[in-house]
Amino acid sequence: MMAIDDQSIANIGHWLWPRDMHAKMLEKLSSTQIEVIGNKVYFLEPPVNPGLGYINKILTFVALYTSAHETLQLDAMLTATQLTLSTDAKLAVSIKRCVGLSS
């Protein structure tokens, strides 16, 4: 059994923790020999990250122009930025990894 105590909150920060923080905790727990991980957190609304919204719009625009080498480099940079800013994506990857759906 694991619980979050005052020291943990002091180290991590107050609630509402970003989803990538939940992903990191799941990764750490799944790297141990425990067999079951229970998590009673409801993710009812998507996280709001204004920067991610702009990156998504730029990626949509760049997708129209994929022939130039510079555009491909820009697309790679924007995709990496999108993955960095998307805490939902990080949590989804972590959950899949924990249940053995991906490596």
Secondary structure, DSSP 8 states (H G I E B T S, - for coil): -----HHHHHHH-SSS--HHHHHHHHHHHHTTT-S---------S----HHHHHHHHHHHHHTT--SSHHHHHHHHHHHHHHHHH-HHHHHHHHHHHHTTS--
